[in-house]
Amino acid sequence: MFPGVIPAALLCLLPLAAIAAHCTATWPATADILHHGLLTPSLSLDRRQRLADRLLCSALAGNPASQELAGTLYFQGRARKGNVLPRDMSRARHMLMAAANRGWHLAMQRLAELELADGHPYEAALWTHVAYVIHGNPPTSTLPLRRRIDALVSPDARLDADVLHKVASIREAMEAN
C-alpha cells in the first residue's frame, strides 16, 4: 500500500540505533554531558536536545549517574531552567528507581521527593529509611523532607521489613558491580 514508508522509516531510525549502540554504562560520561551544556539555556534547543538524547542513551545503557540525572530532570520538567525534558513522573520514577536500586544516595532522596509529591508517603518513607541504613545520617538539607515524611508515616514492623528487604537487594546489586 505504501511501499516507500517502511524503508524511509528504517532510515530515520538508523541514526538513533547507531547512537544507542555506542552508549555504555561508562560512556558518555554524565559529567561530560553536563559540561557540554545540557542545562545551559544560552545553547540552542537543538544542541541541548542532542545532549539530552546522549544522557538518556547513557542512562538506558545502565549508567547510574545518568539515570539519577535523567530521573531528576524528568521530575523537574521544563520548569528547571535549561531543561529540555518534559515533566514525566513515570519516566522519572523509572530512572530514579534504577539508580537508587544500585545504591545512589541522591537518587534515593529524589525518589522520596517524587513519591511524596505523587501522594505515596509510604514509598517516600521507605526510600528515606533505606538511604539512612545504607548511607548513614542524611545531609541537613534533607531533614525537612524527612520530617514531612515521618509526620505522615509512622515506622512499624511492615516498614522495617520492607526496608531490610530493599537494603539487602541494593547491597547485593552494589557488590555485583
C-alpha positions in Angstrom: 0.0 0.0 0.0 2.8 2.4 1.0 5.9 0.8 -0.5 8.4 3.5 0.5 7.2 4.1 4.0 8.9 1.1 5.7 12.4 1.8 4.1 12.0 5.5 4.9 11.1 4.7 8.5 14.1 2.4 8.8 16.4 5.1 7.5 15.1 7.5 10.1 15.7 5.0 12.9 19.2 4.1 11.8 20.9 7.2 13.3 19.2 6.6 16.7 20.2 2.9 16.7 23.8 3.9 15.8 23.9 6.4 18.7 22.4 3.9 21.1 24.8 1.2 20.0 27.7 3.3 21.2 26.4 4.1 24.7 27.7 2.0 27.6 27.4 2.2 31.3 30.5 4.4 31.4 30.3 6.3 28.1 29.3 9.0 27.5 30.1 10.2 31.0 27.4 12.2 32.7 29.8 14.9 33.7 30.9 15.4 30.1 27.2 15.8 29.0 26.7 18.4 31.7 30.0 20.1 30.8 28.9 20.4 27.2 25.9 22.4 28.2 22.9 20.1 28.8 21.4 22.7 31.1 22.8 25.9 29.5 19.8 28.0 28.3 22.1 30.0 26.0 22.8 27.0 23.9 20.4 26.2 21.1 17.4 24.0 21.9 18.6 21.5 19.3 22.0 21.2 20.9 20.5 20.7 24.4 18.1 18.1 22.9 21.1 16.2 21.4 22.8 16.3 24.8 19.6 15.1 26.5 19.5 12.2 24.0 23.0 11.2 24.9 22.1 11.4 28.6 19.1 9.1 28.1 21.2 6.7 26.0 23.8 6.6 28.8 21.0 6.1 31.4 19.4 3.3 29.4 22.8 1.6 29.0 23.0 1.4 32.8 25.0 4.5 33.9 23.6 5.2 37.4 24.8 8.8 37.4 22.9 9.4 34.1 19.9 7.6 35.5 19.8 9.8 38.5 20.2 13.0 36.5 17.7 11.9 33.8 15.2 11.0 36.6 15.7 14.3 38.3 15.2 16.2 35.1 12.0 14.3 34.2 10.8 15.0 37.8 11.6 18.8 37.5 10.5 19.1 33.8 10.9 22.3 31.9 10.3 24.3 35.0 14.1 23.8 35.6 16.0 26.4 33.6 17.6 25.0 30.5 15.9 21.5 30.8 14.5 20.1 27.6 12.9 17.1 29.1 9.2 17.3 30.0 7.9 16.6 33.4 7.1 12.9 33.4 6.6 11.2 36.8 6.6 7.7 35.3 9.9 8.2 33.5 11.3 10.0 36.5 10.4 7.1 38.8 11.8 4.5 36.4 15.2 6.3 36.1 15.5 7.2 39.7 14.5 3.7 40.8 17.2 2.2 38.6 19.9 4.4 40.2 18.5 4.0 43.7 18.5 0.3 43.4 22.2 0.5 42.7 22.8 2.5 45.9 22.9 6.0 44.6 22.1 8.2 47.6 20.8 11.3 45.7 18.5 9.1 43.6 17.0 7.7 46.8 16.4 11.2 48.1 14.9 12.3 44.8 12.7 9.2 44.7 11.4 10.0 48.2 10.6 13.6 47.0 8.9 12.2 43.9 6.9 9.6 45.9 5.8 12.2 48.4 4.8 14.7 45.6 2.9 11.9 43.9 0.9 11.0 47.0 2.8 7.9 48.1 4.1 8.7 51.6 4.8 5.1 52.5 7.1 4.7 49.5 8.8 8.0 50.3 9.4 6.8 53.9 10.8 3.5 52.5 13.4 5.4 50.5 14.4 7.8 53.3 14.8 4.9 55.7 16.8 2.8 53.1 19.1 5.8 52.4 19.7 6.1 56.2 20.5 2.5 56.6 22.9 2.4 53.6 24.4 5.9 53.8 24.0 7.0 57.5 22.8 10.3 58.7 21.3 12.3 55.9 22.6 15.8 54.9 20.9 18.6 56.9 19.4 19.8 53.7 17.2 16.7 53.5 15.9 17.0 57.1 12.8 19.0 56.2 11.8 16.3 53.7 12.4 13.5 56.2 10.3 15.3 58.9 7.4 15.8 56.4 7.5 12.1 55.5 7.9 10.9 59.2 4.8 13.1 60.1 2.8 11.1 57.5 4.1 7.6 58.1 4.9 6.0 61.4 7.6 3.4 61.4 6.2 -0.1 62.0 7.1 -3.7 61.5 6.0 -3.7 57.9 8.1 -0.7 57.0 11.1 -2.1 58.9 10.8 -5.4 57.0 10.4 -3.7 53.6 13.5 -1.5 54.4 15.6 -4.5 55.3 14.5 -6.4 52.2 15.3 -3.4 50.0 18.6 -2.8 51.7 19.6 -6.4 51.2 18.8 -6.3 47.4 20.6 -3.0 47.0 23.7 -4.2 48.8 23.6 -7.3 46.6 23.5 -5.1 43.5 26.3 -2.9 44.8 28.5 -5.9 45.4 27.8 -7.3 41.9 29.0 -4.0 40.4 
